[in-house]
Amino acid sequence: GYLAQVQHNTLQQHALGNFRDLLHAVAKDPAMILYLNNQQNVKDHPNENFAREVMELFTLGEGHYTEQDIKEAARCFTGWQVNREPVFEKVPPLQDKGTKTVLGHSGLVDGEEVIEVLLEQQRTAYFITEKICKAFVHPDPNPADVEKLARLFRVKDYDISALMEAIF
C-alpha cells in the first residue's frame, strides 16, 4: 500500500507539469521498478521487461522500436534498484557501464540517457498526445488533429498543461 501511495503522489505532483519530469520520476518509482522486474535487471543478466514497457506503454507505442533497442535499453537500466527504505537507488556493481546504442543513438550508458533519447523522438509526443485525446476527446481521434497537438506539445517542451489547454 505504501508504494502505491508513493506512486500516486508522484503522478499527482507531475500530472499537469512537464512530461519529461514525469517520465524520469515514474522510471525511478519504487512500485514501477518492482512491478516491472527491474530488481532482476543486472549487468550479467539484463531483464528487458522494464525497458520494453518504458518504450511500449510510456513513450513510443508498440512497434516503434526494435528488439535490439530493447536489449540495449535494458542494459542501460541495469542496477536501477529499490533499497530497503524503499527508495530508488543505482547500485554501481550491478550496472552495465559499457556503451550501448538505442534508436540509433550510440554511446549511451545509463537509463536517464535512454529516457532523453525517447523524448527526442517525434513519435513520443504523438503517442502521448494521442493517448490523452483518446481519454478526453474521442476514442478514435483525427490523426491530423493529434499531429498538430503533438507538434505543440514538443514546441512547449512537453508541458502537459499547455497540451491540455490546447485540447480543451
Secondary structure, DSSP 8 states (H G I E B T S, - for coil): -HHHHHHHHHHHHHTTSBHHHHHHHHHT-HHHHHHTTGGG-BTTB---HHHHHHHHTTTS-TTSS-HHHHHHHHHHTTTEEE-SSS-EEE-GGGS--S-EEETTEEEE-SHHHHHHHHHH-HHHHHHHHHHHHHHHT-SS--HHHHHHHHHHHHHTTSBHHHHHHHH-
